[in-house]
Amino acid sequence: MSTPKQRLADLVSSLAVVHGRVTLASGREADYYVDMRRATLHHEAAPLIGHLLLDKLEENGFGPGEIDAVGGLTMGADPVAAAMLHAAASRGLDLDAFVVRKAAKEHGMGRQVEGPDVTGRKVVALDDTSTTGGSILTAVEALRAAGAEVVACAVVVDRDTGAREAVAETGLPYFWILDTEDLGLPSTR
């Protein structure tokens, strides 16, 4: 019987890893693409993601007792945050989720961070996968501008292509569930 992490790796490999030459958001070229929405919106993979990421954060001192909310730049982080919110709720724990827009709305409330107010709250910035860390660091910047106290960053899949180092330069802890080795993929460094 496989562990939940092994099962998630199997699901991500079969559902989300697309082989072929692609240009990543970073501008780098790779022989595969990890289309995580194929996993983060899957009926079996999403609950695993929520529980595994919640466990990873709790093991490192960032559980629902120490943080208030999770989320990140729309669209990749949205299903990850929802999965964590539901995983926490299934355990009787309080954890809110939020969405970070690429830019503040020009109408309505004019907010860049949607959901429960993050002002003065301890939050973890999320993403589904990370190459350079650009998206997660954009979310960190927006969250800080909204008054949140960003305490860590976390992703489902780290491609081992610089995100770890980029986040480390900010002084924030960075966590992931799976990396290229877990998925049997070459690093694209």
N, C-alpha and C positions, 0 to 999 in steps of 0.2 A: 504494500500500500504506500502510495506516495504522500509526502508531506504537503500541506497547503502551498508552501512556496514552490515545491516541485510541480504541483498541479498548475499553479499560475504560470510558471515558466513554460510548461507544455502548451497551455492555452494561448499565451502570448506568441509563442513560436508558430503555432498552427493558424491562429487568427490574424495576427498583426504584422508578422515579418513578411515583407514583400521583397523578393529578390529581383535585382535588375539595377542598372545604373541610374542613380538619381542625384539631383542637386539638393542638398539640405538647406534649411533656412539660413544657416551660417555661411552659405556659399560654397562649402566644401562638397566634393563629390564622394559618393559611396556606392558600394555594390548591393546595398539593401536599404530598405526604409522600414522603420517601425511605425506603422499606422495605428497608434494606440487606441483611437476611438473604436476600432474594431474589437478591442478587448474591454475598454472601460465602459462600454455600453452593452456588453454581453451578459446574459442572465447568470452565468456561472462565474465568469471572471470578475465582474464588478464587486460582488460581495467579498470575494477573496481579497481583492485590492483593498477594500475598506478595512477589513479586519487585519490584514498583514501590515498595512501602513500604520494603523492605529497601534498595533503591537510594537512595531519598530520605534515609533515615537515614545510610547510608554516605557520601553526598555531603556531609553536614553534620557528619561526625565522630562519628557514633553507630552505626557498623557493629558486626558481631559481635566484632571485635577490641577494641572499646571498651565494649561492653555485654554483659551476661550473659543477660538474659531480657526477654521482652515479654509483656504481657497487660493486662487491665483488667477492668472491672466486667462480670460475667456479665449478659447473654447476648450483647449486641452485640459485645463485644470478643473473645469466644471463638473464632469462626471466623477472625477477622483474625490473632490470635496463632498459631493452628494453621497458617494459610497462610504466615506468616513463618517459623515453625519449619521447615516443609517446604522453603521456598525456600532458606533457609540450608543445610539438610542437602543439598539437591541441588547446592550449590556447595562442599560439603565443609567447611562452616563450623559452628561450635558456637554454638547459640542455643537456650536453653530458653524454654518458655512457661509461663504460670501463669494462674489464674482467680481473680478477686476476687469473693467473695460479698458480697451487700448487708449481711449481718451474719454474725458468727462462728457456726459451728454450735454447737448446745447439747449435742451428743453427740460421740462419737468423739474426735478430736484437738482439737475446739473451735477450728479454724482459720478465719480469714476469707480467707486467701490460700492457695489449693490448688495443688499441683504441687511442683516442686523448691523447696527452701527459698530464700527471697529475702534472708534476713538477711545484711547486709554486701555484697550484690551490687548492681551497677549495672543499673537497669532502666528501660525506657521504658513509660509508661502508654499504652494504646491505647483506641480506640473505633471503631466503624464509621462513625458520623456524629455531628456535634456541632452543637448549636444554641446553648446557653448555656455549655457546658463543665461543667455540673453533674456528669454521670456520670464524666467523666474526672478531675475534681477529687476526687470521692468516692473513686475508686480510688487517687489519689495519697495521700490521707490514710490510707487503710487500708494501703497499701504502706509508708509511713513508719512507721506504728505497728508493722508487722511487722519493721522493721529494715532495709528496703531503702533504697538510695540512688537516688531517682528523679532521672534526669538529663534527661529530655525527655518530651514528650507528642506523640502522633501519631494522626491519624484518616484514614480513607479519603476521606470527604466532609465538607468544612467548609461549613456553610450560610451563612457570613458574617453571623451574627446575634449575635455577642458572645462566642463561645467563645475566639477569638483574644485578645481583650482580657482576658478572665477568666483565662486561663492566663498571659498576659504579666504580670499583677499578681502572680503567684507567683514570677516570675523564671525560670520554666522555658521552654526553647525549645518551640515548637509547630509541628508540620509536618502537611501534608495532601497528598494526591495530587490530588484534584479539588475544585473549588468550584462555586458556582452558575453562574458564567460558563462553565466547562467543560461543564456540563450544559445550557446554554441556558435556565436558569431565572432568574426574578427573585429578588433578595435579599428576604428577608422582614423586613428591618429596618423 
